[in-house]
């Protein structure tokens, strides 16, 4: 029967496990898992990387006017003291209007980003900061590759001692 391996799990559990493995692979660059799982993760990771390569430069720069709090040299908000009609004093944060250049995704890149959000999970790095894996795909991983396909490699290892399962390392090339 053609298709995917079931990996002795229900569909929802299998999809969640594969999403976790793909997310860890993109975050860390390589993971150690069983050979069957590695063979299932490879096409998922390759398709996400291929999508990121195709859409990495598909954005436009737009100028946007933003009203934000004015900051002093220490990075704290500047406050101004005002007096109300009945004589009470209160503080108001001083605001400034600034024009900024921002990146705006074109529709196809936005669709690609949403597809990645469905597959990738939110992960934290070793410092505890949440990593945006879609940005990592677009800004770090996609510029490395120009070839079509073959972004991951599976290296077989010796069998696991406890149950004899074939082990492998899957890594980004």
Secondary structure, DSSP 8 states (H G I E B T S, - for coil): --S---TTS-HHHHHHHHHHHHHHHHHHSEEEEEHHHHHHHHHHHHHHHHHHHHHTT-EEEEEEEEEEE-B-TTS-B-EEEEE-TTS-EEEEE-EEEEEEEEEEE-HHHHHHHHHHHHH---EE-TTS-EE-HHHHIIIIIGGG--SSS--EEEEE----TTT---EEEEEE-
